[in-house]
Each structure stands twice: as structure tokens, then as C-alpha cells.
Amino acid sequence: MPSLQTTKLEQIGTPSERVSTLDFVTTQLSFIANAWSQLEIATDDALQQVSLQDFRLMADAPEAGWCDGTSGTPLWQQDTGDARLPCQATFPVICTRPDVRQPGRIHCLRVGVNRQRGVDDADQAYARFKTDYRVLERLSPHPNALQVLGHFRDSLSQAFGEEASKRQANTSHAIFVISNHLPLLNARMYLRKCEEMLSVEGYERCVALLLFQVMDGLQHLHKEGAIHCNLTLDNLLIVPTMHPGGGDRLVISSFGDSIYYAGSPAQFTLMPEQAATMVSQGKGWHRRCQPPELKMAASIPSDCAVDLQHCDIFRVGLLLYEVLGLESAAQSYVDAIDILVAASVSPSKIDVAPPQVPLQSCFSNPLSQLGRHFVHPDPKKRLDADQALCVLGSMLWGPTIGRSGLLGLELGLTASMWLKRRRLELLAELAGAYSMPNGLQAGGFALADELHCRFLANANDIVLEGCLSLLHE
């Protein structure tokens, strides 16, 4: 369990050194947030040199073991005498090597194999599987992105037996990928359960917490040179956390369609002909999810560059409307934009009203404003990941939240003053929890608390003021 550094605020310097004290507070909040997340993303060199024999299936897993990480459906099937293995399958395992860093820890082992070489669909699915783990291997660890701890090739007979392997023509060897995230559900299933169990306000708060994690992960991907291109509720996975107060972490997965620029975000900006070539080659977003600037570049000569980061943001906006029950309205909005794009109307001149979230809780209006700025036809007017994180943090933990859904500051406080005061207050609350006999176990430190610390540690008072202004629109 992470432990809070014990230096007391009153012991730090003199009144003339208050700036250093505030820096210390920010550093401590960042330390607390990162210490918990690091427990879940720790690497292990022992997993770089393993084979299938170094793993055993969890005792309570299905006998076959092979399960679809999305639906949980067993994939080992005996049908008309054929053992059918999908391109991708997932199952929970424990590494038995004596030098493994965390003995007994449950890992996720995914297998990729081409069942029918020469068949387009099978070849493409296998290619996406290889792209997925190759991109993930290049990225530094982040709590909201699937992490690859290692991969290896091995014989299917080790997992299925000789007879099953013989039935798989030309597929005796497969790629096995080790991950530290064992998914419980995907975001679609998780939110369906939340909607059944929570009030409208509780559900919309849950949506905001998940969206905060999506944007945190997306911010990391973009900074490291990766564009996801295929964000859906099915490949946003929900995994358990180690927090004593509980919480379910969101992890971005399925990077098979992603674009990677070797850590150079500057290459995300494509000239129209480059964007048109990318679309014609089938790369990038599904046609229904493509933002207007990408559709225009693919069909109409244009001199406007396309920033692929904005394309990912547009897709997040459509997901937000989907989870709020406005998928049809969002599709009508996209269709209306498509008509104008086909008429050669520039995205910067398109004036179509996005869906409006019904005002049912204090989160409704902020979510509506957020969605509007995610799917704006003009990419230059969309929020980037940094801004979106600040908006979401303001919604969840900002100065005040009224029933009208508008956020405002307490009387007489500027955004800068509020931010400094709230950082001190939260650190004092956490220090008090650590001083209890059972540490944070007694305080119930939860995933939401980690995200709260992360927001306050990274928030900028100038950006915060802009976010509050946006939410007042």
C-alpha cells in the first residue's frame, strides 16, 4: 500500500516560502494518485522470457479456459468434430515462474492465430491482432490503457492437446500476449448495470467518471504518438482495482486499427491528400464515425489539414451521446452534417445543432456542453484531451455544483484561490486518513479519490477558469 510522506505543512519553510509549500502540496497529490496506479501497471522482466508451460489456468475458470474478453462466451467448441479457435481469445492465468515479481497475481493471456490463411477476413483479423500488441509494446504504461507485459509464440498443442492442434490446419503456432488487466466487463455491459441500479444523477456521475478515464488514457496515447481510431463501448474494458474503497477502472483496448507515429504527435496533422489516401486504404474510423473534415478530405478537394487527434475526440463525443441514450439523435446530427459536407460546405461554416441532454441532474447540462464541444463540426473548436479532463474534473469536484447544472465559484474566490485552497484541504483530509490506526483502509480510499487527486495535481488555474466559463454557456 502506498504510504504518504510524513512531512507536515507547517514544517516547510517560512511564510515567504509559500510558493514552495504549494508546490509540495501539488507534488504530494500527484504522488498519491500515481502510487496507487503504479500498483496496477508495474512491469515484470520475468514475463519477457516465458512459454505457455510457465502458466497455469485459474482453478475457477471454465474447463476450456478460452473466453471472449468482451462477452465472456466460452470459445472452445466441439462442433461437428471440429475444434474451432477464433483469431483472438482471452483467459485468466497465473505465472508459475519462481522469479516472477508478484507470485500468484492473475494475468490475462490472449492468443492470436490465423485460422484460415488466404481468407481476407481471417488475414485482416490476424493483422489487427499483431498491430494491437505491437503498438501497445511501444507505449509507456498508463492505468487507462491496456498494458502488454510480454509476448511469445508457442504451439497450440500445449493448450489444446495434439488432436485439437492437428485439426487446425496451418495454425499449429500462435502468438500469446500477456497483460496485467483481466477484464470483468466492457463499458456497454457495465453502464447497463449502472443504469439499472443507480438514480439518474448517480448514473450521469458514473458516466463522467468513466469519461474522465477515457480522456486521461487518450491524452497519454496522443502524447506518445498513437491515434486509436476505433473507440467503442465494447473495447473500453472495466477491470477491478486494488483500492480499499473500491472502484472499477476503465482501460482502453483493441489497438488493431490504430495509427502510430513513433512518438511524434506533430505527424498527426495530415494534408488532405494524405487523409484521403488513409481513408481509401481502409485505415482509420468507420464511415459512420468519421468527423466531417475526414469525409471532406476523402471526397472533395480541400486545402484544410486534418488533425487526427480531433478525429478521436469526435468519436468520444458520439460515445457520450450513446451512453446517455441519444444515439439516434447523434446519428441524425451526423447525417445532417454529411449532407452539408457533400454540398462542399466547409466544416468551419457548418451550423447544425448537436443533441441536447435532457436536464435531469446537476451533471446533465455540463455533459451536454461537453458533448457539444466534442462533436463540433469545426475541429478547431473541439476540446482537446487536456481541456476535456479539466472540464470533467470541474464537473465532478469543481467549486460548486447547482441543481441548474451550472458550475460557479464561491463568493469572492477566484479559480486560482479555489484551486490552492482545495489542494490543501484534500491533502489534509488524506493525511488525517493515513494517521488512523488502519491507514487508508479505515478511510476507504477509492478510485474516485485517486482521480480527484490527479485532477487537482494537474489542474491549471487559467484552464480551470476557461472550463468554468464553458460550462456556464
Secondary structure, 3 states (H helix, E strand, C coil): CCCCCCCCHHHCCCHHHHHHHHHHHHHHHHHHHHHHHHHHHCCCHHHHCCCHHHEEECCCCCCCCCECCCCCCECCEEECCEEECCCEEEEEEEECCCCCCCCCCEEEEEEECCCCCCCHHHHHHHHHHHHHHHHHHHCCCCCCECCEEEEEEEECHHHHCHHHHHHCCCCCEEEEEEECCCCCEEHHHHHHHHHHHCCHHHHHHHHHHHHHHHHHHHHHHHHCCEECCCCCCCCEEEEECCCCCCCEEEEECCCCCCEECCCCHHHHEECHHHHHHHHHCCCCCCHHHCCHHHHHHHHCCCCCCEEHHHHHHHHHHHHHHHHCCCHHHHHHHHHHHHHHHHCCCCHHHCCCCCCCCCCCCCCHHHHHHHHHHHCCCCHHHCCCHHHHHHHHHHHHHCCEECCCCCEECCCCCCHHHHHHHHHHHHHHHHHHHHCCCCCHHHHCCCHHHHHHHHHHHHCCHHHHHHHHHHHCC
